[in-house]
Amino acid sequence: MAILYNTDKSLKERVADCLEDDFKHNAIKTAQEVFYVGRGKLVAEMEGWEDLRRHAVEVRNHVTENLDYYVKQFAQNAEKNGCIMHYAPSGDDALWEVLDIFEKHGASYAVKSKSMMTEEVGLNEILEETGIKITETDCAENILQTAESKPSHIVVPALHFDREAIAQIYREKRGYDGSSVPEEITHYLRKILRHEFMEAEVGIRGCNFAVASTGSVTLVTNEGNGRMVDSFPKVQIVFVGIDRIVPDLEALDTMMALLPRSAVGAKMTAYFSLDSGPAGPGEVDGPEEVHIILMDNGRHTLANTEFSDMLRCMRCGACLNICPVYRHITGHGYGSIYPGPMGLVLTPGLVGYDDIDNMVYACSLCGACSEHCPVGIPIHDLIREHRIKIVEEHKNHAIEVPIFKALELFWSNVPVYKFGMKVGEPIMKALAHGDTALAEDSAWIPVVKGWTSTRDFDILSSTRFRTWFKEHKEEQAAQKAHGVEGGEQ
Amino acid sequence: MALGNKTLDDLLTPISKQLEHTGVANNVELPAWDFKAVRVTDGMSAPELVDLFAAEAEKVRVAVHRCARTELATCLGSIVAEGVPETGEACTVVCANDERFEQGGVYAALEAQDKVTKLTVWDETRGQENVDAALTATYGITFAAAGIAETATIVQPTNPKCGRAISLLPLVHVAVIDAATIEPTMLEVMENCTGKKLPSQVCFISGPSATADIELVRVEGVHGPMYVHYVIAE
């Protein structure tokens, strides 16, 4: 999979599909509420929360401003720790390097813990094409892999399947014979995957934060699959984005104080590992070889632009958990592995405007995401910024320009405007069949249809607001003169 | 441009160019930060931190035991005496090779339990055998390097005497934390690590392995331990 998926359908068609899926809606609604309420409670308990956010902003900005320096420092220190470095300016470079590692080891079996970067470059598909078996080990990712489905949330990716569907997937594909109780399915996964962790030749994982001063990579998980992947296969491949770097261990603490709270409403995840190189002398477990794929894949193009704030993103998903649009069109509507508010900024940032359809318009600009972002990214402003750029680069729909030109003319010319209002009122009245609003039955009118197919559209009033206001003031003055102060209570 | 075999410079050049840097700086000093957050642990005394650590641990479903340093063997013995959780069957134990366990008579106390059929003390000379023992063990016992009060986290570095498998593969992880090593937040632990050579892995563990991937129902014991005990030695 690449960043964009399901592109043979238009955004509108994808959204229409998602709007009809009640299970998906309810799942997203529950997730949003659980995470949002959990986060809210923890934040309320923390007097220092806002300062922590501000500090994170200054730290992340400092790294972005000196990104070349910190990328180099991290790379050199990781190498000193004994890691084998691979540099990937593009996603294809990353794939090349990974295939090369497999080839050198003659390896054909890998286990993987969830990594958005590997999704971004479509690693699984490429490995499978070359005959390498790769098993996703995060419960949700394993469900998706077994069901051949796509993630619908960046933190809980299999939210769109209910327990019965999941049990059925394993019954059909793996011969599972248990019930649909989540505990039983999970313990079944523990059993089948444990064997795979022990047998796999290569472990592939992501990295939440990379520490420049120590050359360390980190992994945040709850299930422990990340630990299994980095403890038992002898060869380990770590995908690190150039936007994952923090300067030092102190900064790591700041990020970790923000991440689990923002992501899942927990003070800490069950596991957080800080890895600095392969297993040392005398260590029985742990990887013998650690390969770090340090990947850019378009990220640097955001630096030093109006979008550079996006490089602070730590992929917590807090913006998804508060977004009213995400709540309705769900993760699959967007057609990007990075959905929701952060996805609307990042996706075009990485792939450009040509193939994203009207994605950046899937936002009401309410700003809830920006308010909740732990690293203070003005997400909705950046979404708006994308819209502006799309127009500036003439990548908007051709008909938009004449429409807006006509509207400009209409609103800036008093006689034309007055005339329009005057004829508009009886026309709308006629279309509304005597009602006060245009309803579903006016869906035959182009443009208006988009609104009236799901909502009412109030008809123009026969009285101008100014006229009404003038009368209203006069009425009030008259009432005052009669000593009826402020009207009825 | 051909794929693969890119150098660090191939990666850095476009970044520097984008930043309008003439080249990668030789040194960048960290600025004086404008913000420092107050933490809930600010101003807490050492005993208060231990209490907070214990209270937070219970919130993340850890069984907390507090005992005197001299009572460690008895306390650990009584935990494994239960055998396999829920069934009470006989069990095997894998334990880190730690002087404090040796001196405190912990190994003898573990072996003395009726329900313990085998005790494996981690031994680097026996390689994979250690991992195999952990794979089937009910209990894995480690001595944590530190505790973090704010989040009930234990800090578990890996080394030749304590492999990663002990705190990961068994059904139950029992971590011993010396009360004197309990720090307020992760920041203090990070500060203590700064400037030192880090081990290949430092694992921060906070409770049992868990997931909520199926309908957001919390299930414990996914790939790591299903049960976690903290023994606070004070």
Interface residues (C-beta under 8 A of the other chain):
Chain A: A27 T30 A31 V34 E45 M46 E47 G48 W49 D51 L52 R54 H55 E58 V59 H62 E65 N66 L67 D68 Y69 Y70 V71 K72 A75 N81 M85 H86 Y87 A88 P89 S90 D92 D93 W96 E97 D100 T137 D138 C139 A140 I143 V156 P157 A158 L159 F161 D162 R163 I166 P182 E183 I185 T186 H187 L189 R190 L193 R194 F197 M198 S213 T214 S216 N222 E223 G224 N225 R227 M228 D230 S231 F232 I242 P247 D248 L249 E250 L252 D253 T254 M256 A257 V264 K267 M268 T269 A270 Y271 F272 S273 L274 D275 S276 G277 P278 A279 G280 P281 G282 E283 V284 D285 G286 L294 D296 H300 T301 A303 N304
Chain B: L3 G4 N5 K6 T7 L8 D10 L11 L12 P14 I15 S16 Q18 L19 E20 H21 V24 A25 V28 L30 P31 W33 D34 F35 K36 A37 V38 R39 V40 E56 V60 W122 E124 G127 Q128 N130 V131 L135 E150 T151 A152 T153 T158 N159 P160 G163 R164 A165 L168 T185 M186 L187 V189 M190 E191 C193 T194 L198 P199 S200 Q201 V202 C203 F204 I205 S206 G207 P208 S209 A210 T211 A212 D213 I214 E215 L216 V217 V219 G221 V222 H223 G224 P225
